[in-house]
């Protein structure tokens, strides 16, 4: 029997009971279908909390206040999936992200579940660097930001995440422009090109139809008219004969690249 949608959502949110977790963990190792469903569910959760406008990456620079702390957290990679849960040291934290020292490295773009006491959040790895034999310094940016003044949303406030995406009220902070625009999509680092159609566009992201799926966290370049967008794939789902992808736009240009 496959894992239910509710089980997968609770798995991502860290809300499964220990008994249920002991069943789901080994099942995910053995079941390709449920691992694929988990990846799609991660993408849905990211899109559900599509936050703010895209900002140019600035190495460890931020406008929000950041507080040092010696607390510990438990982190687990959920995209790509790993059953390894490691204890890490929090070196600084703010509303929008945190820095940790971990024993193991993580690739930028990895989506990690972060548990701090009873609070659970999803974070995207933005950078990872060695710490002179003392582990790895990892910067995480929360992809489901709390409305609280500090740190993350508590578990009791996330029940609405179990509602299917299409039934959720629109929580975007920027207006989404409806489009029907042909585009060329480049999968960065591979030399692969695909033709697609942009469905809509906002300051923080875009949806585009392609004739084949792309992996979550894949970095893509989208060219249309005289414009260019770049960013990672945050979800991918099949709609009839096509695939609908959500792209978080991190950089955009007008004119030639």
C-alpha positions as CSV (number, residue, x, y, z in Angstrom):
1,X,0.0,0.0,0.0
2,X,1.3,3.4,-0.9
3,X,1.7,6.4,1.4
4,X,-1.2,8.7,1.5
5,X,-1.0,12.4,0.5
6,X,-1.6,13.4,4.1
7,X,1.2,11.1,5.2
8,X,3.6,12.7,2.7
9,X,2.6,16.2,3.8
10,X,3.1,15.3,7.4
11,X,6.4,13.7,6.5
12,X,7.7,16.9,5.0
13,X,6.4,18.9,7.9
14,X,7.9,16.6,10.4
15,X,4.5,15.8,12.0
16,X,4.3,12.0,11.7
17,X,4.2,10.1,14.9
18,X,7.3,8.0,15.6
19,X,5.3,4.8,14.9
20,X,4.1,6.0,11.6
21,X,7.5,7.4,10.7
22,X,9.0,4.0,11.3
23,X,6.7,2.6,8.6
24,X,7.0,5.5,6.0
25,X,10.8,5.7,6.1
26,X,11.6,2.2,4.9
27,X,8.6,2.3,2.5
28,X,10.1,5.4,0.8
29,X,13.4,3.5,0.3
30,X,11.7,0.7,-1.5
31,X,8.9,2.5,-3.5
32,X,9.7,4.5,-6.6
33,X,6.1,5.7,-6.9
34,X,6.0,7.2,-3.4
35,X,9.4,8.8,-3.8
36,X,8.1,10.5,-6.9
37,X,4.9,11.5,-5.1
38,X,7.0,12.9,-2.2
39,X,9.0,15.0,-4.7
40,X,5.8,16.4,-6.2
41,X,4.4,17.1,-2.7
42,X,7.6,19.0,-1.8
43,X,7.1,21.1,-4.9
44,X,3.5,21.8,-4.0
45,X,4.5,22.9,-0.5
46,X,7.1,25.3,-1.9
47,X,4.6,26.8,-4.4
48,X,2.0,27.1,-1.6
49,X,4.4,29.4,0.2
50,X,5.9,31.3,-2.8
51,X,7.2,34.4,-0.9
52,X,8.2,37.9,-1.7
53,X,10.0,39.1,-4.8
54,X,13.1,37.5,-6.2
55,X,16.3,39.2,-5.0
56,X,19.8,39.0,-6.5
57,X,22.0,36.6,-4.6
58,X,24.3,38.5,-2.3
59,X,26.8,36.4,-0.3
60,X,25.5,36.3,3.2
61,X,24.0,39.8,2.9
62,X,20.5,40.5,4.1
63,X,18.2,43.3,5.2
64,X,16.5,41.5,8.1
65,X,18.0,41.4,11.6
66,X,20.1,38.2,12.3
67,X,20.7,36.8,15.8
68,X,23.5,34.5,16.9
69,X,22.5,31.4,18.8
70,X,24.1,28.2,20.1
71,X,21.0,26.2,19.8
72,X,20.8,22.9,17.9
73,X,18.4,21.7,15.1
74,X,17.7,18.5,13.3
75,X,17.9,18.7,9.5
76,X,16.9,16.2,6.8
77,X,17.1,16.5,3.0
78,X,13.6,16.0,1.5
79,X,14.5,16.9,-2.1
80,X,16.5,15.0,-3.0
81,X,15.3,12.5,-0.4
82,X,17.7,11.2,2.3
83,X,16.7,9.4,5.4
84,X,19.7,10.7,7.2
85,X,18.7,13.1,10.0
86,X,21.7,15.0,11.4
87,X,22.0,17.2,14.4
88,X,23.5,20.6,13.5
89,X,24.5,23.8,15.4
90,X,22.7,27.0,14.6
91,X,25.2,29.9,14.4
92,X,22.7,32.6,13.4
93,X,19.1,32.8,12.6
94,X,16.5,35.3,11.4
95,X,12.9,35.3,10.1
96,X,14.0,34.5,6.6
97,X,16.8,32.0,7.1
98,X,19.6,30.6,9.3
99,X,23.2,29.6,9.2
100,X,24.2,26.1,10.5
101,X,27.4,24.1,11.1
102,X,26.8,20.5,9.9
103,X,29.0,17.4,9.8
104,X,28.0,16.7,6.2
105,X,27.9,19.0,3.1
106,X,24.8,19.8,1.2
107,X,24.5,21.0,-2.4
108,X,22.9,24.4,-3.2
109,X,19.3,24.0,-4.1
110,X,18.7,21.1,-1.7
111,X,15.4,21.4,0.1
112,X,15.8,20.5,3.8
113,X,13.4,20.0,6.7
114,X,14.6,22.0,9.7
115,X,13.3,21.1,13.2
116,X,14.0,23.5,16.0
117,X,12.5,22.2,19.2
118,X,8.8,21.8,18.3
119,X,8.9,24.1,15.2
120,X,9.4,22.7,11.7
121,X,10.2,24.5,8.5
122,X,11.5,23.9,5.0
123,X,14.7,25.6,3.9
124,X,16.6,25.8,0.6
125,X,20.4,25.5,0.8
126,X,21.9,28.7,-0.6
127,X,25.6,28.0,0.0
128,X,27.8,25.5,1.6
129,X,31.5,26.0,2.5
130,X,34.1,24.1,4.6
131,X,34.9,25.2,8.1
132,X,38.6,24.2,8.3
133,X,38.0,20.6,9.5
134,X,35.1,21.6,11.8
135,X,32.3,20.6,9.4
136,X,30.4,22.7,6.9
137,X,28.9,26.1,7.1
138,X,25.5,26.0,5.4
139,X,23.2,28.9,4.7
140,X,19.5,28.1,4.5
141,X,16.7,30.3,3.3
142,X,13.3,29.5,4.6
143,X,10.8,28.7,1.7
144,X,7.8,28.8,4.0
145,X,8.2,32.0,6.1
146,X,6.3,32.5,9.3
147,X,4.3,35.6,10.1
148,X,5.9,35.7,13.5
149,X,8.6,38.2,14.3
150,X,11.3,35.6,14.8
151,X,12.1,32.1,13.5
152,X,9.5,29.7,12.2
153,X,5.9,28.6,12.3
154,X,4.8,26.2,15.0
155,X,3.3,22.9,14.0
156,X,-0.1,23.8,15.3
157,X,-0.4,26.5,12.6
158,X,0.2,24.3,9.5
159,X,-3.0,22.3,9.3
160,X,-4.1,24.2,6.2
161,X,-1.2,22.8,4.2
162,X,-3.1,19.6,3.8
163,X,-5.6,21.3,1.6
164,X,-4.9,20.7,-2.1
165,X,-3.0,23.5,-3.8
166,X,-5.8,24.3,-6.3
167,X,-8.2,24.9,-3.3
168,X,-6.0,27.3,-1.5
169,X,-6.6,31.0,-1.5
170,X,-4.0,33.0,-3.4
171,X,-1.3,34.0,-0.9
172,X,1.1,35.6,-3.3
173,X,2.3,39.1,-2.5
174,X,2.6,40.1,-6.1
175,X,0.0,40.1,-8.8
176,X,0.4,37.2,-11.4
177,X,0.1,38.2,-15.0
178,X,-1.7,35.7,-17.3
179,X,0.2,35.0,-20.5
180,X,0.3,32.7,-23.5
181,X,3.9,33.3,-24.6
182,X,6.2,30.9,-26.5
183,X,9.6,30.5,-24.8
184,X,12.8,28.6,-25.1
185,X,13.9,26.8,-21.9
186,X,17.6,25.9,-21.4
187,X,18.5,23.4,-18.7
188,X,21.7,25.0,-17.4
189,X,24.8,22.8,-17.4
190,X,23.4,20.3,-19.8
191,X,23.2,22.0,-23.2
192,X,19.5,20.8,-23.4
193,X,16.9,23.1,-25.0
194,X,13.1,22.8,-24.8
195,X,10.3,24.8,-26.3
196,X,7.4,25.7,-24.0
197,X,4.6,28.2,-23.3
198,X,4.6,30.6,-20.4
199,X,1.3,30.4,-18.6
200,X,1.7,33.3,-16.2
201,X,4.3,35.5,-14.6
202,X,4.8,37.4,-11.3
203,X,7.7,39.2,-9.8
204,X,8.8,36.1,-7.9
205,X,8.0,33.3,-10.3
206,X,6.5,31.8,-13.4
207,X,4.5,28.8,-14.6
208,X,5.4,27.2,-18.0
209,X,4.1,24.3,-20.0
210,X,6.7,21.8,-21.4
211,X,6.3,18.5,-23.3
212,X,8.5,16.7,-20.8
213,X,9.2,16.9,-17.0
214,X,12.3,18.4,-15.3
215,X,13.7,17.5,-11.9
216,X,13.0,19.6,-8.9
217,X,15.8,22.2,-8.2
218,X,17.0,22.0,-11.8
219,X,18.4,25.4,-12.8
220,X,16.8,26.8,-16.0
221,X,17.0,29.8,-18.3
222,X,13.8,31.0,-20.0
223,X,14.0,33.2,-23.0
224,X,11.0,34.9,-24.6
225,X,10.6,38.1,-26.7
226,X,13.6,40.2,-25.5
227,X,13.5,38.9,-21.9
228,X,15.4,36.3,-20.0
229,X,14.5,34.7,-16.6
230,X,16.6,32.3,-14.5
231,X,15.8,30.2,-11.5
232,X,15.2,26.7,-10.1
233,X,12.3,24.3,-10.7
234,X,10.1,24.2,-7.6
235,X,7.4,21.9,-8.8
236,X,6.5,19.8,-11.8
237,X,3.2,18.1,-12.4
238,X,1.6,16.4,-15.4
239,X,-1.5,18.0,-16.9
240,X,-2.9,15.9,-19.7
241,X,-0.2,15.5,-22.4
242,X,2.0,18.3,-21.0
243,X,3.9,19.2,-17.9
244,X,3.3,22.3,-15.8
245,X,6.4,23.6,-14.1
246,X,6.8,26.3,-11.4
247,X,10.0,28.3,-11.6
248,X,11.2,30.6,-8.8
249,X,12.6,33.6,-10.7
250,X,15.9,34.7,-9.1
251,X,17.3,36.9,-11.9
252,X,15.7,38.6,-14.9
253,X,17.1,40.6,-17.8
254,X,15.6,42.7,-20.6
255,X,17.5,42.6,-23.9
256,X,20.4,40.3,-24.9
257,X,21.9,38.0,-22.3
